[in-house]
Amino acid sequence: MSFIIPICSKQISYLLYNDSTHELHAQYHNGEIKSFTSVTKDIYDSLVQSENRYDDFIQFMVSSK
């Protein structure tokens, strides 16, 4: 099952998390999509519960490199 995580950002439209494949996809307003594999449910849950999803997502991206 996939879940959409809304993001208030000028760059990112939304995040899409697939709990079956543990993939997180960032959909950008310019049409670009960045995908991340092996994303745990804990990371998804922390993004959903975050008061600042954009900043937390950026921290996740930096740490996943």
N, CA, C and O of each residue as an XYZ file, in Angstrom:
260
protein
N       0.839     -1.168      0.000
C       0.000      0.000      0.000
C       0.889      1.238      0.000
O       1.951      1.241      0.623
N       0.466      2.275     -0.688
C       1.215      3.520     -0.768
C       0.507      4.620      0.017
O      -0.721      4.668      0.095
N       1.317      5.497      0.592
C       0.801      6.602      1.393
C       1.424      7.905      0.909
O       2.635      7.975      0.700
N       0.609      8.929      0.732
C       1.088     10.245      0.340
C       1.337     11.084      1.585
O       0.512     11.140      2.498
N       2.494     11.734      1.596
C       2.858     12.624      2.689
C       2.922     14.028      2.097
O       3.842     14.325      1.334
N       1.973     14.897      2.426
C       2.019     16.258      1.889
C       3.229     17.031      2.431
O       3.605     16.894      3.595
N       3.820     17.840      1.559
C       4.963     18.669      1.933
C       4.644     20.103      1.536
O       4.240     20.359      0.402
N       4.823     21.030      2.453
C       4.645     22.455      2.144
C       5.984     22.992      1.671
O       6.827     23.395      2.473
N       6.167     22.993      0.362
C       7.446     23.394     -0.196
C       7.261     23.971     -1.591
O       6.353     23.577     -2.323
N       8.129     24.906     -1.948
C       8.112     25.434     -3.306
C       8.755     24.459     -4.280
O       8.560     24.571     -5.491
N       9.524     23.500     -3.761
C      10.252     22.557     -4.607
C       9.576     21.189     -4.706
O       9.520     20.597     -5.784
N       9.067     20.694     -3.588
C       8.542     19.324     -3.534
C       7.020     19.352     -3.449
O       6.450     20.057     -2.616
N       6.370     18.583     -4.315
C       4.907     18.487     -4.298
C       4.446     17.604     -3.141
O       3.595     17.994     -2.341
N       5.029     16.400     -3.072
C       4.650     15.451     -2.030
C       5.659     14.318     -1.982
O       6.488     14.160     -2.878
N       5.570     13.537     -0.920
C       6.335     12.306     -0.792
C       5.356     11.148     -0.904
O       4.212     11.253     -0.463
N       5.795     10.062     -1.483
C       4.967      8.869     -1.616
C       5.744      7.705     -1.019
O       6.849      7.394     -1.463
N       5.162      7.065     -0.013
C       5.825      5.941      0.650
C       5.081      4.660      0.335
O       3.862      4.587      0.485
N       5.824      3.642     -0.104
C       5.249      2.333     -0.378
C       5.723      1.390      0.719
O       6.902      1.043      0.785
N       4.790      0.974      1.585
C       5.192      0.124      2.714
C       5.475     -1.312      2.310
O       6.065     -2.061      3.089
N       5.069     -1.718      1.111
C       5.369     -3.069      0.637
C       6.814     -3.186      0.165
O       7.483     -4.188      0.416
N       7.285     -2.148     -0.521
C       8.642     -2.165     -1.073
C       9.625     -1.348     -0.245
O      10.831     -1.392     -0.489
N       9.116     -0.602      0.734
C       9.929      0.269      1.600
C      10.665      1.330      0.785
O      11.826      1.645      1.044
N       9.958      1.871     -0.205
C      10.511      2.928     -1.042
C       9.810      4.250     -0.742
O       8.608      4.297     -0.479
N      10.595      5.316     -0.791
C      10.075      6.662     -0.606
C      10.408      7.449     -1.874
O      11.564      7.498     -2.295
N       9.399      8.057     -2.474
C       9.572      8.828     -3.699
C       9.216     10.282     -3.413
O       8.170     10.572     -2.832
N      10.089     11.186     -3.823
C       9.833     12.615     -3.709
C       9.424     13.130     -5.085
O      10.194     13.045     -6.041
N       8.216     13.661     -5.177
C       7.709     14.234     -6.422
C       7.932     15.738     -6.384
O       7.365     16.434     -5.542
N       8.760     16.237     -7.300
C       9.066     17.662     -7.354
C       8.089     18.372     -8.292
O       7.514     17.760     -9.192
N       7.915     19.665     -8.063
C       6.999     20.456     -8.889
C       7.439     20.496    -10.354
O       6.604     20.662    -11.243
N       8.733     20.348    -10.612
C       9.230     20.375    -11.989
C       9.099     19.025    -12.698
O       9.539     18.881    -13.839
N       8.497     18.037    -12.031
C       8.279     16.724    -12.626
C       9.328     15.689    -12.248
O       9.124     14.496    -12.471
N      10.437     16.124    -11.684
C      11.493     15.206    -11.270
C      11.003     14.336    -10.113
O      10.234     14.785     -9.263
N      11.458     13.096    -10.095
C      11.150     12.170     -8.998
C      12.462     11.596     -8.483
O      13.269     11.088     -9.261
N      12.674     11.676     -7.184
C      13.832     11.044     -6.553
C      13.310      9.892     -5.710
O      12.331     10.035     -4.976
N      13.974      8.753     -5.824
C      13.539      7.560     -5.107
C      14.593      7.115     -4.109
O      15.795      7.216     -4.354
N      14.114      6.625     -2.983
C      14.976      6.129     -1.914
C      14.487      4.738     -1.534
O      13.293      4.528     -1.315
N      15.407      3.799     -1.457
C      15.049      2.425     -1.113
C      15.408      2.135      0.340
O      16.143      2.890      0.976
N      14.888      1.050      0.841
C      15.155      0.587      2.208
C      14.785      1.625      3.254
O      15.501      1.808      4.238
N      13.671      2.299      3.041
C      13.182      3.296      3.998
C      12.272      2.574      4.993
O      11.261      1.985      4.608
N      12.633      2.626      6.248
C      11.874      1.893      7.261
C      10.557      2.598      7.590
O      10.372      3.780      7.303
N       9.674      1.853      8.185
C       8.386      2.404      8.640
C       8.622      3.486      9.693
O       7.857      4.447      9.775
N       9.667      3.338     10.493
C       9.992      4.349     11.510
C      10.312      5.699     10.866
O       9.894      6.741     11.370
N      11.040      5.684      9.773
C      11.351      6.931      9.063
C      10.070      7.535      8.508
O       9.839      8.736      8.643
N       9.242      6.710      7.888
C       7.947      7.175      7.377
C       7.126      7.799      8.512
O       6.602      8.904      8.371
N       7.020      7.090      9.622
C       6.240      7.592     10.756
C       6.776      8.925     11.267
O       6.002      9.818     11.612
N       8.091      9.060     11.316
C       8.664     10.314     11.808
C       8.372     11.466     10.851
O       8.161     12.593     11.301
N       8.353     11.211      9.536
C       7.990     12.251      8.574
C       6.523     12.648      8.717
O       6.188     13.831      8.657
N       5.663     11.672      8.904
C       4.229     11.955      9.049
C       3.967     12.797     10.297
O       3.142     13.710     10.271
N       4.664     12.491     11.376
C       4.421     13.167     12.649
C       5.204     14.471     12.802
O       4.994     15.208     13.766
N       6.083     14.755     11.883
C       6.944     15.921     11.971
C       6.163     17.232     11.847
O       5.192     17.325     11.096
N       6.601     18.229     12.592
C       6.018     19.566     12.467
C       6.599     20.302     11.267
O       5.981     21.233     10.751
N       7.785     19.889     10.821
C       8.417     20.494      9.659
C       8.917     19.373      8.744
O      10.097     19.022      8.762
N       8.011     18.823      7.952
C       8.329     17.674      7.100
C       9.421     17.985      6.085
O      10.266     17.138      5.796
N       9.402     19.193      5.550
C      10.406     19.549      4.551
C      11.814     19.456      5.144
O      12.684     18.801      4.571
N      12.042     20.103      6.281
C      13.366     20.067      6.906
C      13.767     18.646      7.286
O      14.915     18.250      7.086
N      12.835     17.886      7.829
C      13.146     16.505      8.208
C      13.440     15.640      6.981
O      14.293     14.755      7.038
N      12.744     15.889      5.881
C      13.026     15.148      4.656
C      14.415     15.506      4.127
O      15.151     14.621      3.692
N      14.782     16.779      4.157
C      16.112     17.198      3.705
C      17.188     16.532      4.564
O      18.202     16.069      4.041
N      16.971     16.485      5.878
C      17.927     15.785      6.756
C      18.023     14.310      6.388
O      19.115     13.742      6.379
N      16.890     13.691      6.086
C      16.886     12.291      5.661
C      17.695     12.116      4.377
O      18.498     11.189      4.270
N      17.483     13.016      3.393
C      18.209     12.920      2.117
C      19.721     13.024      2.341
O      20.492     12.258      1.763
N      20.132     13.963      3.169
C      21.552     14.155      3.434
C      22.142     12.920      4.115
O      23.245     12.490      3.779
N      21.417     12.361      5.054
C      21.925     11.197      5.786
C      21.893      9.905      4.960
O      22.593      8.945      5.283
N      21.085      9.879      3.899
C      20.977      8.656      3.092
C      22.040      8.571      2.005
O      22.117      7.573      1.289
N      22.860      9.611      1.876
C      23.923      9.596      0.842
C      25.099      8.793      1.280
O      26.075      8.675      0.539
